[in-house]
Amino acid sequence: MTTAGTVTGTPPAVWLGRINPVAQIVAILAITVTALATIDLLTPAVLVAAELALLPAAGLFQPRALLAKTWPLLLSAAGVAWVNLLFSASGGWDWTGSAALALRVIAVALPGVLFVASTDPVRVADALTVHWKVSTRFAYGALAAIRLAPLLVLEWQAIRLARRARGVDAGRNPIAAIRLFGGAAFALLVAAIRRGSRLALAMDARGFDATAGSTERTNARGSVLRSRDHLYVAGAVLLCATTTAASVATGLWHPVFSS
């Protein structure tokens, strides 16, 4: 295998994908801390506006593709806002507080959507093992789990179609539907355990069972931190600092743990 400094393969298709994954993770952590540190409306609004500006850089041009990736996030934000609106401590309709909470949810979760949409999981595993010295067993085991997740969806569909072909159907009986769902879920669990066991043996056979410190593992693809990665992190930190300073200057900044 080549050394960790050698980079091979085609470049990512979108600009955000060219940023090193560890730089993206550091930027996400900075934004998360900034968004969770205060409960005002200005801070998450500015962060969300900056994150929305990065949507084209992540390849999310089409509204349908964007909605397909963000609808759980939007639903969660709407649910948080609605619950706060109904059970506000002030007893009235706290529209500002509800909007601030909804924007905080979006500000914290949207960078993860951008990260997943633009970054190859293989590059994430490589960057974690090269720069942060994360255990290869953990990093590439998680990578394998991510790669196998779509297979679970296909296997679930195959189990349902196989049962339907055998005439196993609950009809309109909800009790039978729950029972059949539990049986199908158990079959999927058994299949996942078997597939995971085979994959673990295959990975061990390829040297992923080496204990830490016994041998120095090299990396075929490598991961390099370039100037654009440092500038990306600096930009995220500057955005967080400027947003917090503006919130404090306007008197809107309200620490989340203040009385």
PLY file of the C-alpha trace (Angstrom):
ply
format ascii 1.0
element vertex 259
property float x
property float y
property float z
element edge 258
property int vertex1
property int vertex2
end_header
0.00 0.00 0.00
1.09 3.59 -0.53
1.79 6.09 2.16
-0.84 8.34 3.68
0.35 11.34 1.72
-0.57 9.85 -1.64
-3.95 10.85 -2.93
-5.61 8.93 -5.71
-9.02 8.81 -7.31
-11.23 11.33 -9.05
-11.99 14.66 -7.37
-15.42 15.17 -5.77
-18.15 16.42 -8.05
-19.21 19.36 -5.84
-17.14 22.12 -4.24
-18.06 21.31 -0.64
-16.95 17.73 -1.23
-13.43 18.98 -1.90
-13.14 20.28 1.66
-11.41 17.77 3.91
-13.94 15.91 6.09
-12.16 16.75 9.35
-12.30 20.45 8.43
-16.02 20.11 7.80
-16.50 18.34 11.14
-14.64 21.09 13.01
-16.78 23.74 11.29
-19.94 21.82 12.17
-18.89 21.63 15.82
-18.26 25.40 15.92
-21.68 26.13 14.41
-23.39 23.68 16.76
-21.83 25.23 19.87
-22.75 28.73 18.68
-26.35 27.78 17.92
-26.87 25.95 21.22
-25.21 28.61 23.39
-28.06 31.12 23.06
-31.82 31.12 22.65
-32.17 34.40 20.74
-33.58 34.64 17.23
-30.75 36.50 15.49
-27.97 33.93 15.97
-29.70 30.88 14.43
-31.23 33.04 11.68
-27.80 34.22 10.51
-26.37 30.69 10.75
-29.24 29.22 8.74
-28.84 31.93 6.08
-25.15 31.07 5.75
-25.93 27.36 5.55
-28.57 27.92 2.87
-25.96 29.78 0.83
-23.89 26.57 0.79
-26.67 24.44 -0.71
-25.39 24.86 -4.31
-21.86 24.02 -3.11
-23.22 20.72 -1.80
-24.94 19.89 -5.07
-28.45 20.49 -3.74
-29.77 22.53 -6.66
-33.11 20.86 -7.29
-35.95 21.65 -4.85
-37.20 18.06 -5.02
-33.80 16.62 -4.07
-33.45 19.18 -1.29
-36.88 18.36 0.10
-36.15 14.63 -0.04
-33.07 15.11 2.14
-34.44 17.71 4.55
-38.09 16.82 5.14
-37.38 15.03 8.46
-35.43 18.10 9.58
-38.22 20.48 8.58
-40.81 18.26 10.26
-38.78 18.18 13.47
-38.32 21.95 13.47
-42.03 22.50 12.89
-42.87 20.07 15.71
-40.54 21.83 18.16
-41.99 25.22 17.23
-45.57 23.97 17.57
-44.99 22.36 20.98
-43.30 25.51 22.28
-46.16 27.59 20.92
-48.75 25.48 22.72
-46.94 25.11 26.05
-45.14 28.44 26.33
-44.28 29.46 29.88
-45.58 32.98 29.25
-49.07 31.62 28.66
-49.44 33.42 25.32
-48.46 32.75 21.73
-44.68 33.06 21.85
-44.04 33.35 18.12
-40.51 34.71 18.53
-39.37 31.97 20.91
-40.94 29.26 18.76
-39.27 30.60 15.62
-35.94 30.78 17.46
-36.21 27.15 18.56
-37.16 25.99 15.07
-34.23 27.86 13.55
-31.88 26.37 16.15
-32.94 22.88 15.11
-32.31 23.73 11.46
-29.02 25.49 12.22
-27.71 22.46 14.10
-28.93 19.75 11.72
-28.57 21.36 8.27
-24.73 21.25 8.28
-24.98 17.50 8.74
-27.24 17.29 5.69
-24.73 19.28 3.66
-21.91 17.08 4.92
-23.64 13.81 4.05
-24.84 15.07 0.66
-21.43 16.27 -0.49
-18.81 14.03 1.14
-17.88 10.46 0.25
-17.95 8.23 3.37
-14.66 6.66 2.24
-12.96 10.07 2.45
-14.42 10.53 5.93
-12.96 7.24 7.15
-9.58 8.03 5.56
-9.46 11.52 7.08
-10.38 10.29 10.55
-7.72 7.61 10.56
-4.99 9.82 9.05
-5.50 13.11 10.89
-7.25 12.17 14.14
-5.74 8.67 14.46
-9.14 7.07 14.90
-9.00 3.28 15.16
-9.22 1.66 11.75
-11.54 -1.00 13.15
-13.99 1.68 14.25
-13.64 3.98 11.23
-13.89 1.36 8.50
-16.40 -0.69 10.47
-18.66 2.38 10.57
-17.99 2.91 6.86
-19.06 -0.65 6.12
-22.23 -0.16 8.19
-23.09 2.99 6.24
-22.51 1.20 2.93
-24.73 -1.70 4.02
-27.62 0.49 5.17
-29.26 0.68 1.69
-29.14 -3.12 1.52
-31.38 -3.29 4.58
-34.05 -1.35 2.70
-33.83 -3.73 -0.26
-33.89 -6.75 2.04
-36.94 -5.41 3.87
-38.76 -5.03 0.55
-37.73 -8.56 -0.46
-39.08 -9.99 2.82
-42.43 -8.22 2.37
-42.74 -9.31 -1.26
-41.83 -12.91 -0.38
-44.53 -13.02 2.32
-47.06 -11.49 -0.01
-46.22 -14.08 -2.67
-46.92 -16.83 -0.11
-50.28 -15.29 0.68
-49.29 -13.99 4.13
-51.27 -10.79 4.50
-52.86 -9.11 7.51
-55.67 -7.57 5.52
-57.50 -4.99 7.65
-56.69 -6.67 10.96
-54.39 -4.28 12.90
-53.37 -6.97 15.41
-52.29 -9.29 12.60
-50.46 -6.40 10.90
-48.46 -5.75 14.07
-47.67 -9.44 14.44
-46.53 -9.76 10.83
-44.48 -6.59 11.12
-42.70 -8.02 14.16
-41.98 -11.26 12.31
-40.60 -9.41 9.28
-38.45 -7.18 11.52
-37.03 -10.26 13.28
-36.21 -11.85 9.92
-34.47 -8.64 8.85
-32.50 -8.60 12.13
-31.34 -12.19 11.62
-30.28 -11.44 8.04
-28.41 -8.31 9.16
-26.54 -10.24 11.87
-25.52 -12.93 9.40
-24.37 -10.35 6.86
-22.47 -8.45 9.55
-20.73 -11.62 10.73
-19.59 -12.45 7.20
-18.39 -8.91 6.69
-16.48 -8.94 10.00
-14.68 -12.14 9.02
-13.84 -10.68 5.61
-12.47 -7.49 7.17
-10.41 -9.45 9.70
-8.98 -11.51 6.85
-7.85 -8.27 5.21
-5.92 -7.13 8.25
-8.46 -4.99 10.09
-7.99 -7.12 13.23
-4.49 -5.72 13.83
-4.22 -4.38 17.37
-3.27 -0.75 17.88
0.46 -0.27 18.06
1.41 -3.71 16.77
1.82 -2.45 13.22
1.70 0.90 11.47
-1.09 0.88 8.93
-0.71 2.89 5.74
-3.50 4.36 3.65
-3.95 3.79 -0.08
-5.93 6.97 -0.77
-4.57 9.28 1.90
-5.95 12.55 3.20
-4.29 15.97 3.00
-5.23 19.22 4.72
-4.84 22.05 2.22
-5.07 25.81 2.57
-8.71 25.80 1.50
-9.53 23.52 4.43
-7.92 25.92 6.91
-9.72 28.84 5.27
-13.03 26.96 5.48
-12.61 26.38 9.23
-11.47 29.99 9.75
-14.52 31.21 7.85
-16.86 29.12 9.99
-15.24 30.35 13.21
-15.34 33.95 11.97
-19.03 33.56 11.09
-19.80 32.22 14.57
-17.80 34.96 16.29
-19.35 37.74 14.19
-22.86 36.41 14.73
-22.37 36.16 18.47
-20.83 39.65 18.61
-23.76 41.11 16.66
-26.24 39.37 18.94
-24.47 40.70 22.04
-24.20 44.22 20.59
-27.92 44.37 19.84
-28.79 43.07 23.30
-30.52 39.97 21.93
-27.95 37.40 23.08
-29.41 35.27 25.84
-27.32 32.40 27.20
-29.22 29.15 27.31
-28.20 28.39 30.90
-28.92 31.85 32.29
-31.61 32.24 34.92
0 1
1 2
2 3
3 4
4 5
5 6
6 7
7 8
8 9
9 10
10 11
11 12
12 13
13 14
14 15
15 16
16 17
17 18
18 19
19 20
20 21
21 22
22 23
23 24
24 25
25 26
26 27
27 28
28 29
29 30
30 31
31 32
32 33
33 34
34 35
35 36
36 37
37 38
38 39
39 40
40 41
41 42
42 43
43 44
44 45
45 46
46 47
47 48
48 49
49 50
50 51
51 52
52 53
53 54
54 55
55 56
56 57
57 58
58 59
59 60
60 61
61 62
62 63
63 64
64 65
65 66
66 67
67 68
68 69
69 70
70 71
71 72
72 73
73 74
74 75
75 76
76 77
77 78
78 79
79 80
80 81
81 82
82 83
83 84
84 85
85 86
86 87
87 88
88 89
89 90
90 91
91 92
92 93
93 94
94 95
95 96
96 97
97 98
98 99
99 100
100 101
101 102
102 103
103 104
104 105
105 106
106 107
107 108
108 109
109 110
110 111
111 112
112 113
113 114
114 115
115 116
116 117
117 118
118 119
119 120
120 121
121 122
122 123
123 124
124 125
125 126
126 127
127 128
128 129
129 130
130 131
131 132
132 133
133 134
134 135
135 136
136 137
137 138
138 139
139 140
140 141
141 142
142 143
143 144
144 145
145 146
146 147
147 148
148 149
149 150
150 151
151 152
152 153
153 154
154 155
155 156
156 157
157 158
158 159
159 160
160 161
161 162
162 163
163 164
164 165
165 166
166 167
167 168
168 169
169 170
170 171
171 172
172 173
173 174
174 175
175 176
176 177
177 178
178 179
179 180
180 181
181 182
182 183
183 184
184 185
185 186
186 187
187 188
188 189
189 190
190 191
191 192
192 193
193 194
194 195
195 196
196 197
197 198
198 199
199 200
200 201
201 202
202 203
203 204
204 205
205 206
206 207
207 208
208 209
209 210
210 211
211 212
212 213
213 214
214 215
215 216
216 217
217 218
218 219
219 220
220 221
221 222
222 223
223 224
224 225
225 226
226 227
227 228
228 229
229 230
230 231
231 232
232 233
233 234
234 235
235 236
236 237
237 238
238 239
239 240
240 241
241 242
242 243
243 244
244 245
245 246
246 247
247 248
248 249
249 250
250 251
251 252
252 253
253 254
254 255
255 256
256 257
257 258
